[in-house]
């Protein structure tokens, strides 16, 4: 989970109490059709509902922005991956996980 580093604003931004540091693991997002058991799952891997719950946990921890890295998912980025299916998956994630306004 992300952690806040105190005093991040320094003299340039005295109103900023901290800086949010996020480390995204390689292969940071992978959508699958069936839910994965908790023993077999990394954050942001799993069914749409599981990924949605992970996003909520990051938001509740204070994260302002979250980037979904799909370039390491072989179903999307492999040389023989279907470009139309890859784009459909990426757009589906964007639509389903977009912040509500």
Residue pairs with C-beta under 8 A, 6 or more apart in sequence:
1 57
1 58
1 61
2 20
2 21
2 22
2 58
2 61
2 62
2 63
3 21
4 17
4 18
4 19
4 20
4 21
4 62
5 18
5 19
5 20
5 21
6 17
6 18
7 17
7 18
8 16
8 17
8 18
8 19
9 15
9 16
9 17
9 18
9 19
10 16
20 62
20 63
20 64
22 63
22 66
24 67
24 69
25 42
25 43
26 72
27 42
27 45
27 69
27 72
27 73
28 44
28 67
28 68
28 69
28 72
29 44
29 45
29 51
29 68
29 69
29 70
29 73
29 93
30 44
30 45
30 46
30 73
30 75
31 46
31 47
31 48
31 51
31 73
31 89
31 92
31 93
32 45
32 46
32 47
33 47
34 47
35 46
35 47
35 49
35 50
36 45
36 46
36 47
36 50
41 50
43 54
43 57
43 58
44 51
44 54
44 55
44 68
45 51
46 54
48 93
48 96
51 93
51 97
52 96
52 97
55 66
55 97
58 66
68 93
68 94
68 97
70 76
70 77
70 86
70 89
70 90
70 93
71 77
74 81
75 81
75 85
75 86
75 89
76 86
76 89
76 90
77 86
